[in-house]
């Protein structure tokens, strides 16, 4: 689902602000080292849940699921499939 990855990258570009040089993210970039903290993860989760009409389960709310765009995409695709 390419559109999911593009949506996530767009959200992260806004959430991470200046940490994303030129608005470019690689699917394997370490988002935690780029400034994605727990508050920003919660903001992104709310955006994802609203956009896709899903509710991410508590057991999936782990930092490891939000370390890279690829991991976030994989998590979201589990809910959309």
Buried (B, 14 or more C-beta within 10 A) or exposed (E): EEEBBEBBBEBBBEBBEEBBEEEEBEEEBEBBEBEBEEEBBEBBBEBBBEEBEBEBEEEBBEEEBBBBBBBBBEBBEEBEE
